[in-house]
Amino acid sequence: MARVAGVVEAALDALLPPTEGAEGRLIDAMRYAALGGGKRLRAFLAMETAALFAVAETYSARVAASIEMLHAYSLVHDDLPAMDDDDLRRGKPSTHKEFDEATAILAGDALQARAFEVLAEPDTHSDPQARCELVMALGSAVGGHGMAGGQMIDMLAEGKTLDGPQVTRLQALKTGRLIQFSAESGAILGRASAQQRHLLAAYGRDLGAAFQIADDVLDVEGSTEELGKTGGKDAAAGKATMVSVLGLDMARAHADMLARQAAGHLDGFGPRAANLQVLAEFVVRRRS
């Protein structure tokens, strides 16, 4: 993961170069949000699944960078006062605190646009069909029936009591769909069979669910210093989580089950998928 993080950081730096002129402040905010932080979990998924099909790293690094731009945009907007109102992200001031709210909104907008632009560029894949499939799949993952829809449900659910299936759906949209796309993107790049693409999508779906439950647990147990963001905010805001539904111990057990289930989807790929299987355990054992 550390190696991939370095590769993707270099790709982001190249794809978001500093700019002179009046729009320079916007580009600075985009770079501030996207560069220099995070686990790069989604990027790792994109590059590692692409490696299963011997995809050139120059291709997969661009897709990974696109995903990280999209993810960064979602965090910038999520931290805004109108959303989750958080002043800390990845151990540093949120983009709207470092710059201002209007600049943060524009930076998120521009990061989302650049993410799709990168996927559509010929340097991302020689096959236009592959590029079209990447754009379509990412759009589906992050739109009104994906990440943005999940954020809407999350906001409407504050202070309300949701049951397990309702929380599962909320989290599958808000967090899981982008993680699922990250895993599936390697199969799209590799022009894999429908069955292989389905297995990687299923892996990403269950991994995303386990990841979010682990996040719920960390929000209760982790310190602000460990997390790099404000701890304890879910309970304070009355957010619906699997911890609030199941309690800490059962939530942990559910995350462990989902991680094992995710790893099981990879059995047919053999030893080549070893890193991805270990990742499933990592997402539920991490401390940040």
Rosetta silent file (secondary structure, phi, psi, omega in degrees, C-alpha in Angstrom):
SEQUENCE: MARVAGVVEAALDALLPPTEGAEGRLIDAMRYAALGGGKRLRAFLAMETAALFAVAETYSARVAASIEMLHAYSLVHDDLPAMDDDDLRRGKPSTHKEFDEATAILAGDALQARAFEVLAEPDTHSDPQARCELVMALGSAVGGHGMAGGQMIDMLAEGKTLDGPQVTRLQALKTGRLIQFSAESGAILGRASAQQRHLLAAYGRDLGAAFQIADDVLDVEGSTEELGKTGGKDAAAGKATMVSVLGLDMARAHADMLARQAAGHLDGFGPRAANLQVLAEFVVRRRS
SCORE:     score description
SCORE:     0.000 S_00000001
   1 L     0.000  -36.828  178.906    0.000    0.000    0.000 S_00000001
   2 H   -64.924  -40.150  179.362    2.869    2.368    0.742 S_00000001
   3 H   -65.201  -45.975  179.245    4.365    1.745   -2.683 S_00000001
   4 H   -61.881  -40.500  179.196    1.038    2.303   -4.429 S_00000001
   5 H   -57.684  -40.284  178.275    0.472    5.466   -2.388 S_00000001
   6 H   -66.015  -42.293  178.979    3.755    6.829   -3.725 S_00000001
   7 H   -62.800  -44.455 -177.197    2.878    5.953   -7.315 S_00000001
   8 H   -71.716  -35.420  176.224   -0.559    7.535   -7.036 S_00000001
   9 H   -59.800  -43.474  178.598    0.784   10.623   -5.291 S_00000001
  10 H   -64.610  -39.497  178.751    3.125   11.177   -8.245 S_00000001
  11 H   -65.259  -42.531  178.137    0.245   10.643  -10.689 S_00000001
  12 H   -62.938  -41.392  179.376   -1.952   13.140   -8.831 S_00000001
  13 H   -60.923  -40.355 -179.585    0.851   15.685   -8.787 S_00000001
  14 H   -73.939  -35.269 -176.559    1.255   15.337  -12.554 S_00000001
  15 H   -83.138  -15.656  177.814   -2.480   15.372  -13.303 S_00000001
  16 L  -124.856   62.087 -174.875   -3.158   18.399  -11.073 S_00000001
  17 L   -68.901  148.122  175.260   -0.204   20.680  -11.871 S_00000001
  18 L   -57.405  147.679 -174.689    0.056   24.099  -10.164 S_00000001
  19 L  -129.987  137.414  173.595   -1.391   26.851  -12.323 S_00000001
  20 L   -83.761  162.578  175.720   -0.615   30.543  -12.677 S_00000001
  21 L   100.777 -176.719 -172.693   -3.354   33.108  -13.082 S_00000001
  22 L   -62.188  -30.811 -179.031   -6.652   33.880  -11.446 S_00000001
  23 L   -83.599    0.890 -177.575   -7.696   30.217  -11.193 S_00000001
  24 H   -57.658  -36.677  179.908   -4.450   29.326   -9.398 S_00000001
  25 H   -64.126  -37.899  177.271   -6.111   29.509   -5.971 S_00000001
  26 H   -63.728  -45.762  179.449   -8.684   26.943   -7.076 S_00000001
  27 H   -62.637  -39.342  177.105   -5.974   24.580   -8.313 S_00000001
  28 H   -59.152  -41.639  179.521   -4.102   25.068   -5.022 S_00000001
  29 H   -67.586  -37.851  176.788   -7.237   24.029   -3.124 S_00000001
  30 H   -62.884  -44.743  179.405   -7.673   20.984   -5.360 S_00000001
  31 H   -65.758  -38.824  178.724   -4.079   19.942   -4.744 S_00000001
  32 H   -60.083  -41.639 -177.476   -4.457   20.565   -1.002 S_00000001
  33 H   -74.003  -35.768 -170.646   -7.474   18.242   -0.889 S_00000001
  34 H   -95.028  -28.085 -174.132   -6.102   15.483   -3.101 S_00000001
  35 L   -98.271  153.358  166.474   -2.377   15.346   -2.326 S_00000001
  36 L    74.095   36.444  176.012   -0.427   14.345    0.741 S_00000001
  37 L   179.474  166.723  176.629   -2.716   12.183    2.806 S_00000001
  38 L    90.981  161.420 -178.601   -4.961    9.196    3.275 S_00000001
  39 L   -77.470  -18.527 -175.183   -4.465    5.449    3.124 S_00000001
  40 L    58.951   36.667  179.163   -5.083    5.361   -0.651 S_00000001
  41 H   -59.974  -45.781 -177.565   -7.177    2.239   -0.074 S_00000001
  42 H   -65.967  -40.539  176.711   -9.303    2.852   -3.150 S_00000001
  43 H   -61.985  -41.911  178.592   -6.220    3.495   -5.278 S_00000001
  44 H   -60.554  -42.889  178.432   -4.671    0.280   -4.004 S_00000001
  45 H   -60.209  -45.252 -178.992   -7.781   -1.651   -4.982 S_00000001
  46 H   -61.590  -45.949 -175.670   -7.725   -0.226   -8.498 S_00000001
  47 H   -75.025  -36.323 -178.160   -4.062   -0.983   -9.078 S_00000001
  48 H   -73.187  -38.556  177.426   -4.035   -4.376   -7.390 S_00000001
  49 H   -71.045  -35.079  176.022   -7.104   -5.678   -9.228 S_00000001
  50 H   -63.426  -35.233 -179.905   -5.695   -4.368  -12.519 S_00000001
  51 H   -64.478  -25.336  176.668   -2.481   -6.278  -11.796 S_00000001
  52 L   -59.271  -26.060 -176.291   -4.505   -9.516  -11.781 S_00000001
  53 L  -114.014   20.121  176.471   -4.897   -9.010  -15.527 S_00000001
  54 L    56.541   36.840  176.489   -1.369   -7.720  -16.209 S_00000001
  55 L   -73.162  138.584  178.616   -2.608   -4.186  -16.931 S_00000001
  56 L   -60.026  136.860 -177.296    0.189   -1.668  -17.424 S_00000001
  57 H   -64.132  -25.423  176.766    0.760    0.377  -14.294 S_00000001
  58 H   -63.307  -33.809  175.822    0.663    3.586  -16.330 S_00000001
  59 H   -72.272  -53.738 -172.594   -3.006    2.821  -17.016 S_00000001
  60 H   -66.817  -29.886  178.364   -3.994    1.692  -13.538 S_00000001
  61 H   -66.622  -35.527  177.697   -2.200    4.605  -11.834 S_00000001
  62 H   -68.168  -42.058  177.123   -4.310    7.052  -13.819 S_00000001
  63 H   -64.231  -42.534  177.995   -7.515    5.264  -12.851 S_00000001
  64 H   -60.679  -41.904  178.891   -6.351    5.149   -9.228 S_00000001
  65 H   -65.394  -40.029  177.172   -5.608    8.889   -9.325 S_00000001
  66 H   -59.517  -45.404  179.285   -9.049    9.557  -10.818 S_00000001
  67 H   -62.013  -41.490  179.945  -10.689    7.614   -7.989 S_00000001
  68 H   -67.372  -33.597  174.101   -8.673    9.524   -5.401 S_00000001
  69 H   -63.306  -44.705 -179.822   -9.739   12.842   -6.953 S_00000001
  70 H   -63.391  -43.485  178.686  -13.353   11.744   -6.748 S_00000001
  71 H   -63.126  -42.540  179.330  -12.889   10.599   -3.160 S_00000001
  72 H   -61.467  -43.055  176.684  -11.165   13.870   -2.243 S_00000001
  73 H   -56.334  -44.581 -177.383  -14.068   15.839   -3.711 S_00000001
  74 H   -64.150  -35.918  179.317  -16.517   13.857   -1.570 S_00000001
  75 H   -71.364  -40.612  178.387  -14.489   14.575    1.585 S_00000001
  76 H   -58.503  -47.381 -179.446  -14.200   18.296    0.829 S_00000001
  77 H   -72.203  -35.161  179.197  -17.964   18.580    0.466 S_00000001
  78 H   -62.544  -33.834 -177.450  -18.663   16.226    3.376 S_00000001
  79 L   -79.592  -10.992 -176.831  -16.646   18.464    5.718 S_00000001
  80 L   -61.958  151.410  178.238  -18.571   21.628    4.808 S_00000001
  81 L   -54.405  -32.313  179.680  -20.728   23.275    7.507 S_00000001
  82 L   -73.257  -15.052 -179.808  -23.859   22.401    5.495 S_00000001
  83 L  -108.040 -107.966 -177.402  -22.919   18.714    5.630 S_00000001
  84 L   -90.696   -9.634  173.938  -20.951   17.098    8.481 S_00000001
  85 L    52.962   64.487  179.837  -19.274   20.368    9.548 S_00000001
  86 L  -119.069  131.901 -176.949  -15.784   19.036   10.347 S_00000001
  87 L   -92.081   -3.804 -175.405  -12.742   21.271   10.671 S_00000001
  88 E  -129.161  134.786  178.040  -10.174   18.458   10.538 S_00000001
  89 E  -148.418  125.994  179.972   -9.351   16.009    7.754 S_00000001
  90 L    55.348   36.283  175.753   -6.319   13.713    7.474 S_00000001
  91 L    76.564   11.805  178.377   -4.722   15.458   10.424 S_00000001
  92 E  -140.604  167.576 -178.795   -4.850   18.948    8.911 S_00000001
  93 E   -57.600  140.317  175.575   -7.469   21.686    8.535 S_00000001
  94 L   -59.315  159.467 -174.390  -10.323   20.796    6.204 S_00000001
  95 H   -58.635  -38.251 -179.173  -10.212   22.492    2.818 S_00000001
  96 H   -71.828  -19.442  175.187  -12.894   25.027    3.731 S_00000001
  97 H   -85.340  -36.972  179.390  -10.892   26.004    6.828 S_00000001
  98 H   -71.754  -34.630 -179.234   -7.571   26.279    4.988 S_00000001
  99 L  -112.364  -99.437  173.874   -9.163   28.301    2.152 S_00000001
 100 L  -166.437  169.266 -173.035  -12.842   29.275    2.493 S_00000001
 101 H   -63.528  -44.031 -178.309  -16.221   27.656    1.930 S_00000001
 102 H   -62.753  -42.774  178.998  -16.780   28.966   -1.593 S_00000001
 103 H   -65.187  -37.922  179.286  -13.314   27.864   -2.721 S_00000001
 104 H   -64.198  -41.226  178.365  -13.857   24.439   -1.128 S_00000001
 105 H   -61.691  -46.570  179.714  -17.133   23.971   -3.013 S_00000001
 106 H   -65.028  -38.653  179.163  -15.465   24.898   -6.299 S_00000001
 107 H   -62.466  -42.190  176.333  -12.470   22.671   -5.536 S_00000001
 108 H   -62.960  -45.150  178.127  -14.788   19.703   -4.977 S_00000001
 109 H   -57.675  -46.929 -175.906  -16.681   20.455   -8.170 S_00000001
 110 H   -70.199  -34.014  176.374  -13.466   20.736  -10.173 S_00000001
 111 H   -65.122  -40.104  178.128  -11.963   17.553   -8.672 S_00000001
 112 H   -64.061  -44.896  179.532  -15.053   15.606   -9.692 S_00000001
 113 H   -62.074  -42.862 -178.955  -14.883   16.999  -13.221 S_00000001
 114 H   -65.821  -34.952  179.151  -11.166   16.245  -13.505 S_00000001
 115 H   -58.851  -46.426  179.578  -11.714   12.679  -12.295 S_00000001
 116 H   -71.079  -35.291  177.904  -14.033   11.925  -15.209 S_00000001
 117 H   -60.362  -43.778 -179.672  -11.812   13.831  -17.637 S_00000001
 118 H   -62.349  -43.451  179.680   -8.837   11.633  -16.706 S_00000001
 119 H   -61.839  -33.674 -175.632  -10.834    8.444  -17.247 S_00000001
 120 H   -82.926  -13.545 -176.824  -11.925    9.634  -20.685 S_00000001
 121 L   -72.921  142.901 -178.701   -8.428   10.594  -21.878 S_00000001
 122 H   -56.946  -28.415  179.710   -6.713    8.211  -24.350 S_00000001
 123 H   -65.495  -14.959 -179.426   -3.703    7.858  -22.021 S_00000001
 124 H   -80.411  -31.012  175.561   -5.922    5.939  -19.581 S_00000001
 125 L  -166.826  144.080 -179.427   -6.581    3.068  -22.007 S_00000001
 126 L   -73.916  -19.501 -177.112   -6.077    2.467  -25.712 S_00000001
 127 L   -96.332  114.346  179.273   -9.582    0.990  -26.059 S_00000001
 128 H   -58.116  -30.796  178.836  -12.355    3.650  -26.137 S_00000001
 129 H   -63.271  -41.403  178.164  -14.841    1.019  -24.959 S_00000001
 130 H   -62.364  -42.343 -179.270  -12.841    0.494  -21.786 S_00000001
 131 H   -65.232  -41.330  177.936  -12.754    4.231  -21.142 S_00000001
 132 H   -62.660  -41.464  179.563  -16.506    4.530  -21.697 S_00000001
 133 H   -65.418  -38.279  176.975  -17.175    1.658  -19.296 S_00000001
 134 H   -62.398  -47.118 -179.581  -14.979    3.276  -16.636 S_00000001
 135 H   -62.012  -45.599 -178.679  -16.795    6.601  -16.965 S_00000001
 136 H   -64.391  -43.715 -177.925  -20.229    4.942  -16.882 S_00000001
 137 H   -67.843  -39.228  178.650  -19.405    2.721  -13.898 S_00000001
 138 H   -68.513  -42.056  177.819  -17.934    5.579  -11.869 S_00000001
 139 H   -58.271  -42.398  178.087  -20.893    7.824  -12.666 S_00000001
 140 H   -64.174  -36.612 -176.036  -23.268    5.125  -11.487 S_00000001
 141 H   -71.787  -27.806 -170.400  -21.264    4.603   -8.303 S_00000001
 142 H  -115.765    1.457 -176.238  -21.204    8.225   -7.184 S_00000001
 143 L   -88.380 -152.587 -174.707  -24.480    9.764   -8.414 S_00000001
 144 L   -64.421  -24.149  176.579  -27.988    9.971   -7.051 S_00000001
 145 L  -106.292   19.776  178.254  -28.278    6.185   -6.705 S_00000001
 146 L  -135.051 -127.853 -173.391  -24.732    5.881   -5.329 S_00000001
 147 H   -58.149  -46.729 -178.563  -22.491    7.975   -3.101 S_00000001
 148 H   -65.601  -40.065  176.406  -24.482   11.231   -3.337 S_00000001
 149 H   -62.154  -40.041  177.264  -27.735    9.397   -2.707 S_00000001
 150 H   -63.332  -38.384  177.004  -26.208    7.731    0.323 S_00000001
 151 H   -63.655  -39.544  177.610  -25.131   11.111    1.694 S_00000001
 152 H   -61.831  -46.254  178.855  -28.706   12.363    1.297 S_00000001
 153 H   -60.713  -41.408  179.961  -30.062    9.361    3.189 S_00000001
 154 H   -60.143  -44.191  179.862  -27.428    9.899    5.890 S_00000001
 155 H   -65.672  -42.435 -179.975  -28.484   13.522    6.362 S_00000001
 156 H   -67.568  -24.380 -174.920  -32.192   12.639    6.489 S_00000001
 157 H   -84.720   -9.825 -176.899  -31.496    9.875    9.022 S_00000001
 158 L   -58.773  128.936  179.520  -29.890   12.120   11.645 S_00000001
 159 L    81.031   -1.066  179.004  -31.763   11.781   14.923 S_00000001
 160 L  -106.566  161.629  177.690  -33.879    8.913   13.594 S_00000001
 161 L  -100.996  116.660  176.919  -33.739    5.211   14.404 S_00000001
 162 L  -106.568  150.736  175.788  -32.886    3.005   11.435 S_00000001
 163 L   -88.791  177.883 -175.829  -32.849   -0.787   11.432 S_00000001
 164 H   -56.804  -50.919  179.268  -29.981   -2.961   10.197 S_00000001
 165 H   -60.408  -35.951  178.765  -31.085   -3.257    6.557 S_00000001
 166 H   -67.090  -42.523  178.070  -31.653    0.499    6.326 S_00000001
 167 H   -66.757  -39.826  178.663  -28.192    1.279    7.713 S_00000001
 168 H   -59.260  -44.073  179.840  -26.672   -1.347    5.416 S_00000001
 169 H   -65.841  -45.392  178.681  -28.247    0.311    2.371 S_00000001
 170 H   -53.698  -50.154 -175.807  -27.195    3.796    3.496 S_00000001
 171 H   -72.061  -32.637  177.451  -23.589    2.702    3.929 S_00000001
 172 H   -62.382  -36.837  179.075  -23.528    0.632    0.752 S_00000001
 173 H   -78.604  -52.205 -171.820  -24.402    3.763   -1.216 S_00000001
 174 H   -65.835  -42.786 -176.094  -22.437    6.406    0.681 S_00000001
 175 H  -113.051  -43.893 -168.944  -19.183    4.471    1.127 S_00000001
 176 H   -67.653  -35.527 -172.992  -19.467    1.057   -0.476 S_00000001
 177 H   -65.633  -37.532  178.969  -20.231    1.951   -4.083 S_00000001
 178 H   -71.347  -36.388  176.072  -16.959    3.850   -4.659 S_00000001
 179 H   -66.419  -40.256  177.322  -14.959    1.051   -3.015 S_00000001
 180 H   -61.907  -44.794  177.729  -16.825   -1.464   -5.180 S_00000001
 181 H   -60.709  -39.989 -179.087  -16.005    0.553   -8.303 S_00000001
 182 H   -57.948  -42.497  178.774  -12.349    0.714   -7.255 S_00000001
 183 H   -71.076  -39.290 -177.045  -12.182   -3.092   -7.169 S_00000001
 184 H   -72.342  -26.988 -175.409  -14.212   -3.492  -10.355 S_00000001
 185 H   -60.593  -33.413  178.540  -12.137   -0.935  -12.281 S_00000001
 186 H   -63.071  -37.034  177.613   -9.209   -3.361  -12.566 S_00000001
 187 H   -69.561  -36.392  177.571  -11.452   -5.858  -14.346 S_00000001
 188 H   -65.433  -46.140  178.102  -12.694   -3.134  -16.710 S_00000001
 189 H   -59.963  -39.931 -176.610   -9.123   -2.087  -17.485 S_00000001
 190 L   -84.204    2.688 -178.255   -8.109   -5.714  -18.011 S_00000001
 191 L    51.233   46.019 -176.510  -11.095   -6.457  -20.269 S_00000001
 192 L   -73.497  168.481  177.554  -11.873   -9.338  -17.953 S_00000001
 193 L   -69.487  161.665  178.484  -14.740  -11.777  -18.330 S_00000001
 194 H   -59.411  -37.489 -179.489  -18.176  -10.928  -16.930 S_00000001
 195 H   -66.796  -43.698  178.760  -17.685  -13.554  -14.214 S_00000001
 196 H   -64.204  -41.213  177.811  -14.333  -12.125  -13.116 S_00000001
 197 H   -63.109  -41.006  178.718  -15.763   -8.619  -13.058 S_00000001
 198 H   -62.076  -43.479 -179.341  -18.718   -9.854  -10.996 S_00000001
 199 H   -63.691  -41.641  179.673  -16.414  -11.524   -8.443 S_00000001
 200 H   -69.887  -35.725  175.598  -14.295   -8.396   -8.016 S_00000001
 201 H   -63.962  -41.482  178.480  -17.410   -6.246   -7.681 S_00000001
 202 H   -64.924  -40.632  175.368  -18.718   -8.615   -4.987 S_00000001
 203 H   -58.661  -48.635 -179.175  -15.349   -8.447   -3.229 S_00000001
 204 H   -63.619  -37.741  178.726  -15.455   -4.645   -3.314 S_00000001
 205 H   -61.165  -49.781 -178.109  -19.057   -4.573   -2.080 S_00000001
 206 H   -71.944  -35.224  176.237  -18.334   -6.716    0.987 S_00000001
 207 H   -63.146  -43.563  178.959  -14.994   -5.018    1.622 S_00000001
 208 H   -61.486  -39.561  178.555  -16.706   -1.624    1.542 S_00000001
 209 H   -65.168  -43.877  178.166  -19.319   -2.781    4.040 S_00000001
 210 H   -63.961  -41.575  179.355  -16.642   -4.133    6.393 S_00000001
 211 H   -58.773  -45.222 -176.786  -14.613   -0.934    5.990 S_00000001
 212 H   -69.732  -38.054  177.026  -17.531    1.296    6.970 S_00000001
 213 H   -64.641  -40.612  175.901  -18.456   -0.762   10.023 S_00000001
 214 H   -60.325  -37.354  175.890  -14.805   -0.604   11.118 S_00000001
 215 H   -62.803  -41.141  178.233  -15.048    3.176   10.669 S_00000001
 216 H   -60.592  -42.462  179.213  -18.140    3.212   12.888 S_00000001
 217 H   -65.568  -44.056 -179.949  -16.235    1.318   15.577 S_00000001
 218 H   -63.731  -33.779  178.999  -13.229    3.618   15.285 S_00000001
 219 H   -61.699  -29.833  177.879  -15.449    6.675   15.644 S_00000001
 220 H   -83.224  -43.956 -170.392  -16.394    5.338   19.077 S_00000001
 221 H   -96.454  -28.771 -172.389  -13.012    3.967   20.179 S_00000001
 222 L   -81.314  153.304  175.931  -10.401    5.965   18.267 S_00000001
 223 L   -87.975  161.003  176.999   -8.867    9.266   19.304 S_00000001
 224 H   -59.771  -35.753  179.926   -8.861   12.364   17.119 S_00000001
 225 H   -65.340  -42.001  178.577   -5.060   12.000   16.896 S_00000001
 226 H   -66.888  -43.831 -172.003   -5.344    8.425   15.610 S_00000001
 227 H   -78.025  -27.656 -174.427   -8.151    9.148   13.199 S_00000001
 228 L    74.358    9.573  174.840   -6.866   12.425   11.758 S_00000001
 229 L  -149.306  169.655 -174.584  -10.457   13.697   12.027 S_00000001
 230 L   -67.318  123.490  178.499  -12.796   14.497   14.885 S_00000001
 231 L   -83.152  158.276  175.818  -13.701   11.379   16.845 S_00000001
 232 L    74.127   12.498 -175.004  -17.105   10.683   18.419 S_00000001
 233 H   -76.674  -28.729 -177.636  -19.022   12.742   15.866 S_00000001
 234 H   -61.892  -49.502 -179.187  -21.437   10.003   14.801 S_00000001
 235 H   -66.694  -40.763 -179.063  -23.027    9.626   18.220 S_00000001
 236 H   -62.266  -34.538 -178.984  -22.991   13.378   18.861 S_00000001
 237 L   -89.446   -1.938 -178.636  -24.838   14.000   15.583 S_00000001
 238 L    69.100   33.251 -177.569  -27.276   11.145   16.150 S_00000001
 239 L   -77.444  146.626  176.926  -26.074    9.326   13.027 S_00000001
 240 L   -82.950  121.224  178.432  -27.332    5.867   12.182 S_00000001
 241 L  -136.309  168.732  176.687  -24.465    3.333   12.211 S_00000001
 242 H   -69.702  -23.326  174.686  -24.091   -0.398   12.659 S_00000001
 243 H   -67.801  -42.489  179.511  -22.677    0.297   16.116 S_00000001
 244 H   -66.908  -27.489 -179.463  -25.876    2.103   17.086 S_00000001
 245 H   -84.898  -45.261 -171.086  -27.919   -0.824   15.727 S_00000001
 246 H  -103.662  -20.573 -168.932  -25.840   -3.809   16.892 S_00000001
 247 L    87.845  162.576 -173.570  -23.581   -2.522   19.651 S_00000001
 248 H   -60.559  -50.304 -173.154  -19.769   -2.569   19.530 S_00000001
 249 H   -64.683  -45.014 -179.140  -19.130   -6.295   19.931 S_00000001
 250 H   -71.030  -32.294  176.557  -21.690   -7.454   17.392 S_00000001
 251 H   -64.086  -43.741  176.907  -20.658   -4.727   14.949 S_00000001
 252 H   -59.197  -45.719 -178.553  -17.042   -5.957   15.146 S_00000001
 253 H   -63.470  -38.398  179.077  -18.185   -9.531   14.577 S_00000001
 254 H   -66.621  -40.531  177.226  -20.292   -8.475   11.590 S_00000001
 255 H   -63.011  -41.713  178.327  -17.339   -6.619   10.064 S_00000001
 256 H   -61.098  -42.406  178.950  -15.146   -9.704   10.520 S_00000001
 257 H   -62.277  -43.615  179.678  -17.763  -11.863    8.773 S_00000001
 258 H   -65.170  -37.015  178.336  -17.963   -9.448    5.853 S_00000001
 259 H   -64.642  -42.867  177.416  -14.164   -9.362    5.546 S_00000001
 260 H   -64.041  -41.116  179.449  -14.019  -13.163    5.372 S_00000001
 261 H   -63.354  -41.042  177.995  -16.835  -13.163    2.825 S_00000001
 262 H   -60.079  -48.737 -179.016  -14.979  -10.558    0.728 S_00000001
 263 H   -60.493  -34.755 -179.185  -11.795  -12.638    0.731 S_00000001
 264 H   -63.352  -28.195  179.292  -13.781  -15.708   -0.306 S_00000001
 265 L   -66.229  -15.590 -174.872  -14.819  -14.060   -3.573 S_00000001
 266 L   -97.012    0.009 -173.808  -11.144  -14.115   -4.604 S_00000001
 267 H   -55.299  -36.909 -177.093  -10.515  -17.847   -4.216 S_00000001
 268 H   -70.973  -12.584  179.966  -10.673  -18.442   -7.956 S_00000001
 269 H   -88.075  -10.321  176.451   -7.848  -15.978   -8.627 S_00000001
 270 H    69.523 -156.729 -174.624   -5.316  -18.033   -6.660 S_00000001
 271 H   -60.835  -20.957 -179.122   -2.066  -16.660   -5.175 S_00000001
 272 H   -62.401  -24.002 -176.966   -2.195  -13.561   -7.401 S_00000001
 273 H   -96.913   14.389 -174.990   -4.940  -12.197   -5.154 S_00000001
 274 H   -58.134  -43.651 -179.497   -3.023  -12.701   -1.899 S_00000001
 275 H   -62.664  -39.052  179.582   -2.590   -8.962   -1.253 S_00000001
 276 H   -68.015  -34.573  177.604   -6.284   -8.349   -1.793 S_00000001
 277 H   -69.495  -39.072  176.545   -7.199  -11.137    0.621 S_00000001
 278 H   -65.625  -35.658  179.064   -4.882   -9.705    3.276 S_00000001
 279 H   -58.491  -35.693 -179.823   -6.442   -6.279    2.665 S_00000001
 280 H   -60.902  -37.703  176.587   -9.802   -7.636    3.757 S_00000001
 281 H   -73.238  -37.690 -178.830   -8.350   -8.379    7.184 S_00000001
 282 H   -59.091  -41.250 -173.651   -6.505   -5.048    7.278 S_00000001
 283 H   -65.265  -23.754  178.978   -9.654   -2.955    6.858 S_00000001
 284 H   -98.938   -4.952  179.609  -11.173   -4.362   10.047 S_00000001
 285 H  -107.586  -11.835 -175.125   -7.944   -4.296   12.102 S_00000001
 286 L   -63.589  162.610  179.181   -6.728   -0.773   11.263 S_00000001
 287 L  -117.570    8.006  176.953   -6.625    2.025   13.835 S_00000001
 288 L  -150.947    0.000    0.000   -7.135    4.982   11.522 S_00000001
